[in-house]
């Protein structure tokens, strides 16, 4: 029996993350909250996660996303970079974001 293994994509500074084709952000007016919809799964991102996902447009590189969020939250870039990178890698590993 032949087995295929998916090779893990690793985040880099050149990565331009974007939501996978089958994933979308949608506002739920009943809950007054944004949801991330993927086949058979719904995620309810917190405010910071939502801000990261909104910048996953395939245009911003990871450093640009970090710079943008550092400005929005008036936070030191070096403090938020590890969290943003970990978030993006995790969502890539879950097949929700393409790096």
N, C-alpha and C positions, 0 to 999 in steps of 0.2 A: 504494500500500500504506500502510495506516495503522499508525503505530507508537505504542505507549503507553510512557510513561516513568514509573517509580515515583518519586514525590517523596520525597526523603530527609527523615526525621523527625530533628529536631535536639533534643538533650538540653537540658532547662531545669530550673530549680530546682523547678518544679511537676510535673515528670515523676514518675510512680509506676511504675517499671519492673516488668515481670513477664515470665515466660517465655512465648513464643508457645504457642498451643494444641498445636502438634505437637512441642513440645520438653519433655523432662522430665529430671529428675535421677534417677539410679538407682545404687545401690551394687552394685558387681560383687564378689561374695565371692571369686571366683577370684583376682582381682588385688588384692583388699583396697583398692579405690579407687572413688571416685565417678566416674561417667561422665555426660556430657550427651548424651542421645540425641535425634537429629532424623532425619527420613527420610533414609536412605542415608548418614548421617554420625554419627560418634561422636567426641566431644571428651573429653579427659582433663584437667580443670582442676586447676591447682595449688591449694594450700591457700587462698591469698588469693583467687583467682578463685572458688573454691567458696564462701567466706564472702560474697563479693559476691552471687553467684547465689542463695544461700539467703535473702538479704534482698530479692530481686526477687519480692515477693509481691503487688504491686499496691496495697499499703497504705502502704509506706514511700516518702516522697519522696527525691529524690537527697540533699538535705542531711541527712535523717534517716539514710540509709544511711551517709553519710560520718561522721556523729557516732557511730553505733553501732560502726563499724570503728575509729575513733580510740580509742574506749573499750576495745575488745577488744584492740587492739595497743598500747595506751598510747603512741600516736603523735600528734604535733601534727596537728590537723585540716588545716591549710594544706599540710602535706607530703603527705598522702595524697589530698586532694581531686582534684588533676589526674589521678592514676593511675586513680582510681575513675571519674571522668567519661570519660576516654579509653576505659577498658574498656567501659563501658556504651554509649558511642556506637559503638564497633567492633562490639559484639555486636548492636546494633540494625541497623547497616549490613549485617550478615551474616544478617539475618532470624531471629535467635534470641531476641531480647528486644524487647518492645514498650515504647516509652517513653510 
